Amino acid sequence: MKKQTRRKFAAAFKAKVALEAVKDQQTLAELAEKFEVNPIMISRWKAELLANMGSVFGKSGKVDEP
């Protein structure tokens, strides 16, 4: 019997799926079927994207608050 291992997803794939989830044009179930991923994983990736999207613009090390 072959041991089943967890699937590993590239960061770019996770970002793509999470961005689709943020757009709210399709339900999580539809996205899960489209990308062949569990809807719970999509919601986790979406939450992680939303929590960390501010770091995308803060790479220079300087903070310029308006």
PABA-86180 format. One record per residue: residue in one letter; residue number from 1; z, y, x of N, C-alpha, C, CB in turn. Coordinates in pm, 1 decimal, padded with zeros to 6 digits. Each point is the difference from the previous one (the first is absolute). Glycine has a CB too. Layout:
# PABA-86180
[A, NUM, [Z, Y, X], [Z, Y, X], [Z, Y, X], [Z, Y, X]]
...
***
This chain:
# PABA-86180
[M, 1, [00000.0, -00116.9, 00084.2], [00000.0, 00116.9, -00084.2], [00000.0, 00124.1, 00089.4], [00121.8, -00124.8, -00185.6]]
[K, 2, [-00209.7, 00220.3, 00154.1], [-00012.3, 00122.5, 00077.8], [00103.3, 00103.5, -00045.7], [-00245.8, -00046.4, 00033.5]]
[K, 3, [00309.7, 00107.6, 00064.1], [00099.7, 00101.7, -00031.2], [-00070.9, 00128.5, -00043.6], [00163.4, -00102.0, 00166.2]]
[Q, 4, [-00119.6, 00155.6, -00277.3], [-00060.6, 00121.4, -00052.1], [00062.9, 00121.3, 00068.5], [-00046.2, -00112.9, -00222.5]]
[T, 5, [-00036.4, 00203.4, 00271.9], [00049.1, 00120.3, 00066.2], [-00029.2, 00122.3, -00086.2], [-00034.7, -00106.7, 00225.8]]
[R, 6, [00106.3, 00210.7, -00199.0], [-00021.2, 00125.4, -00072.4], [-00127.6, 00066.3, 00047.3], [00247.3, 00028.8, -00029.0]]
[R, 7, [-00314.3, 00033.7, -00063.9], [-00120.3, 00075.0, 00036.1], [00042.2, 00132.3, 00062.7], [-00133.9, -00108.4, -00187.3]]
[K, 8, [00059.7, 00151.4, 00286.6], [00028.1, 00126.8, 00066.5], [-00115.6, 00094.1, -00027.1], [00137.6, -00113.2, 00180.3]]
[F, 9, [-00105.8, 00236.3, -00215.1], [-00100.4, 00097.9, -00035.4], [-00001.0, 00113.0, 00102.3], [00026.1, -00058.4, -00243.2]]
[A, 10, [-00143.0, 00105.0, 00275.3], [-00015.7, 00111.1, 00093.5], [00049.0, 00129.0, -00065.9], [-00197.3, -00114.9, 00111.1]]
[A, 11, [00240.0, 00208.3, -00029.1], [00050.4, 00127.3, -00050.6], [-00108.2, 00074.7, -00078.1], [00159.3, 00012.1, 00193.8]]
[A, 12, [-00282.7, -00020.7, -00148.5], [-00109.7, 00068.9, -00068.6], [-00020.5, -00057.4, -00140.8], [-00110.3, 00045.7, 00223.0]]
[F, 13, [00122.9, -00177.1, -00237.2], [-00014.2, -00063.2, -00130.8], [00113.8, 00044.0, -00091.9], [-00115.9, -00198.1, 00105.5]]
[K, 14, [00237.7, 00200.1, -00053.0], [00115.0, 00042.4, -00079.6], [-00017.8, 00143.6, -00047.8], [00147.6, -00157.0, 00129.1]]
[A, 15, [-00194.7, 00243.1, -00039.3], [-00021.2, 00140.2, -00034.8], [-00105.7, 00013.8, -00108.6], [00064.8, 00066.4, 00232.2]]
[K, 16, [-00171.5, -00143.1, -00220.6], [-00108.4, 00003.7, -00098.3], [00050.9, -00040.5, -00137.5], [-00166.1, -00051.6, 00180.5]]
[V, 17, [00240.6, -00057.7, -00186.7], [00052.5, -00049.5, -00127.5], [00102.4, 00097.7, -00057.0], [-00038.9, -00237.3, 00074.6]]
[A, 18, [00127.2, 00287.8, 00010.0], [00102.7, 00094.4, -00046.0], [-00062.7, 00128.5, -00051.6], [00161.0, -00096.6, 00164.7]]
[L, 19, [-00264.9, 00143.9, -00099.1], [-00068.4, 00121.0, -00044.6], [-00065.1, -00021.6, -00135.8], [-00040.0, 00064.8, 00238.5]]
[E, 20, [-00018.2, -00180.9, -00259.7], [-00056.1, -00033.3, -00130.9], [00110.2, -00001.0, -00106.2], [-00181.6, -00136.2, 00111.0]]
[A, 21, [00298.8, 00087.4, -00075.1], [00112.0, -00004.0, -00094.6], [00049.4, 00140.3, -00032.6], [00065.8, -00224.5, 00089.2]]
[V, 22, [-00066.8, 00313.1, 00009.2], [00045.1, 00137.9, -00021.9], [-00094.6, 00073.6, -00095.1], [00104.2, 00002.0, 00229.4]]
[K, 23, [-00231.8, -00034.5, -00223.1], [-00098.9, 00066.0, -00086.0], [00022.9, -00027.6, -00148.1], [-00162.3, -00016.8, 00186.4]]
[D, 24, [00228.2, -00094.7, -00219.8], [00030.2, -00037.9, -00139.1], [-00124.5, -00012.9, -00088.1], [00217.8, 00114.8, 00027.1]]
[Q, 25, [-00329.4, -00155.5, 00031.3], [-00120.6, -00022.7, -00078.7], [-00005.9, -00142.7, -00052.5], [-00117.9, 00172.8, 00135.9]]
[Q, 26, [00192.9, -00264.4, -00072.5], [00007.4, -00138.4, -00043.1], [00146.9, -00042.2, -00001.6], [-00231.5, -00050.6, 00094.7]]
[T, 27, [00261.3, -00049.1, -00174.8], [00137.0, -00050.8, -00003.7], [00028.2, -00083.5, 00124.2], [-00004.1, 00000.0, -00251.9]]
[L, 28, [00131.8, -00025.0, 00277.3], [00037.0, -00085.1, 00113.1], [-00058.1, -00139.7, -00015.1], [00210.1, 00131.9, 00028.6]]
[A, 29, [-00215.2, -00181.4, -00150.5], [-00056.2, -00133.3, -00023.6], [-00149.2, -00003.4, 00034.9], [00170.3, -00038.5, -00182.0]]
[E, 30, [-00241.3, 00143.5, 00146.0], [-00143.0, 00006.8, 00032.3], [-00021.6, 00009.0, 00150.3], [-00043.6, 00111.1, -00219.7]]
[L, 31, [00125.1, -00028.9, 00286.2], [-00010.9, 00012.4, 00145.2], [00036.3, -00131.0, 00068.9], [00053.7, 00243.9, -00018.1]]
[A, 32, [00046.4, -00311.9, -00034.2], [00041.8, -00127.9, 00057.9], [-00112.6, -00102.0, -00007.8], [00237.4, 00048.4, -00063.8]]
[E, 33, [-00306.0, -00049.7, -00046.5], [-00112.1, -00092.6, -00015.8], [-00116.6, 00040.1, 00090.7], [00070.8, -00044.6, -00237.8]]
[K, 34, [-00095.9, 00173.4, 00245.8], [-00111.7, 00050.4, 00081.4], [00019.8, -00030.6, 00148.7], [-00035.9, 00181.8, -00168.8]]
[F, 35, [00158.0, -00158.0, 00219.1], [00027.3, -00016.5, 00143.2], [00066.7, -00132.9, 00034.1], [00020.4, 00245.6, 00014.0]]
[E, 36, [00006.4, -00328.0, -00115.7], [00063.5, -00130.7, 00018.2], [00136.8, 00011.0, 00069.0], [-00228.3, -00102.1, 00012.3]]
[V, 37, [00309.6, 00192.1, -00064.7], [00133.8, 00027.1, 00052.2], [00096.3, 00003.6, -00118.8], [-00092.3, 00131.7, 00200.4]]
[N, 38, [00216.7, -00169.5, -00177.2], [00101.7, 00003.2, -00103.6], [00027.8, 00145.1, -00042.5], [00101.8, -00213.4, 00092.1]]
[P, 39, [-00089.3, 00240.3, -00221.8], [00027.6, 00136.6, -00046.4], [00129.1, 00059.1, 00057.5], [-00121.5, -00057.6, -00208.2]]
[I, 40, [00219.4, -00026.5, 00235.1], [00124.5, 00049.1, 00059.3], [-00025.5, 00056.2, 00139.7], [00130.7, -00168.9, -00133.5]]
[M, 41, [-00217.1, 00102.8, 00209.9], [-00033.5, 00050.4, 00133.7], [-00069.8, 00135.3, -00009.9], [-00019.8, -00236.1, 00085.3]]
[I, 42, [-00068.1, 00250.0, -00182.6], [-00070.1, 00127.7, -00018.0], [00098.6, 00111.4, -00031.9], [-00203.8, -00122.4, -00079.8]]
[S, 43, [00300.0, 00094.5, -00006.7], [00098.3, 00103.5, -00033.9], [00088.2, 00034.2, 00120.4], [-00000.7, -00080.3, -00238.2]]
[R, 44, [00032.0, -00017.9, 00323.3], [00076.8, 00028.0, 00122.2], [-00080.2, 00086.7, 00095.8], [00121.0, -00217.6, -00026.3]]
[W, 45, [-00249.3, 00183.4, 00043.7], [-00085.4, 00077.4, 00090.2], [-00017.7, 00142.6, -00052.9], [-00120.0, -00211.4, 00069.9]]
[K, 46, [00108.7, 00226.0, -00200.4], [-00014.0, 00131.8, -00061.6], [00125.8, 00084.0, 00025.1], [-00152.4, -00097.6, -00177.2]]
[A, 47, [00268.4, 00036.8, 00157.2], [00126.1, 00070.8, 00022.3], [00014.9, 00040.0, 00146.3], [00103.8, -00127.0, -00189.5]]
[E, 48, [-00143.0, 00038.9, 00280.5], [00007.4, 00029.8, 00142.5], [-00095.0, 00113.6, 00037.2], [00062.6, -00238.6, 00045.1]]
[L, 49, [-00181.8, 00237.0, -00103.7], [-00096.2, 00107.6, 00024.5], [00055.6, 00133.7, -00046.3], [-00188.4, -00162.8, -00024.7]]
[L, 50, [00242.3, 00166.0, -00095.4], [00053.4, 00123.9, -00054.2], [00120.9, 00049.9, 00079.7], [-00082.5, -00069.6, -00225.4]]
[A, 51, [00164.2, -00021.8, 00273.9], [00118.4, 00038.2, 00076.0], [-00034.2, 00053.1, 00138.5], [00127.3, -00170.8, -00126.1]]
[N, 52, [-00236.8, 00123.1, 00184.0], [-00032.8, 00035.7, 00138.6], [-00121.8, 00089.1, 00016.0], [00100.4, -00212.4, 00062.4]]
[M, 53, [-00157.1, 00262.2, -00170.0], [-00122.5, 00077.0, 00016.5], [00022.3, 00135.5, 00065.9], [-00087.3, -00115.8, -00199.0]]
[G, 54, [00206.6, 00167.5, 00200.2], [00027.9, 00125.4, 00068.8], [-00011.4, -00011.7, 00150.2], [00147.8, 00060.4, -00186.0]]
[S, 55, [-00129.8, -00178.9, 00239.1], [-00007.6, -00019.3, 00144.8], [-00142.0, 00009.6, 00052.7], [00200.5, -00143.2, -00015.3]]
[V, 56, [-00298.6, 00132.3, -00071.1], [-00139.9, 00010.0, 00042.3], [-00028.5, 00138.8, 00057.3], [-00066.5, -00168.5, -00175.7]]
[F, 57, [00125.3, 00269.9, 00118.0], [-00026.1, 00136.8, 00042.0], [00099.3, 00050.9, 00103.0], [-00098.2, 00039.2, -00221.7]]
[G, 58, [00196.5, -00117.3, 00259.9], [00102.2, 00044.4, 00092.1], [-00011.7, -00057.6, 00139.8], [00143.3, 00024.6, -00194.3]]
[K, 59, [-00262.2, -00065.9, 00236.4], [-00016.2, -00065.4, 00130.1], [00011.3, 00094.2, 00118.9], [-00143.3, -00162.5, -00113.8]]
[S, 60, [00122.7, 00291.7, 00093.4], [00002.2, 00092.1, 00111.6], [00141.1, 00025.5, 00053.7], [-00204.0, 00104.2, -00094.7]]
[G, 61, [00304.7, -00137.1, 00016.5], [00136.8, 00019.4, 00042.8], [00058.1, 00131.6, -00044.4], [-00049.7, -00141.9, 00191.2]]
[K, 62, [-00035.1, 00236.1, -00230.7], [00046.9, 00129.4, -00049.7], [00013.2, -00004.4, -00151.2], [-00109.0, 00117.7, 00193.7]]
[V, 63, [00207.9, -00046.4, -00242.7], [00020.0, 00007.1, -00144.7], [-00022.1, 00144.3, -00041.9], [00165.3, -00194.9, 00000.1]]
[D, 64, [-00265.5, 00216.0, -00080.6], [-00030.8, 00132.7, -00052.7], [00021.2, -00002.3, -00150.1], [-00167.0, 00045.5, 00185.3]]
[E, 65, [00284.3, -00010.3, -00227.5], [00030.3, 00003.2, -00142.3], [-00040.8, 00134.8, -00054.8], [00190.7, -00162.4, 00028.1]]
[P, 66, [-00253.5, 00163.7, -00146.7], [-00038.8, 00128.4, -00061.1], [00117.4, 00077.2, -00053.7], [-00215.6, -00099.8, -00057.3]]
***
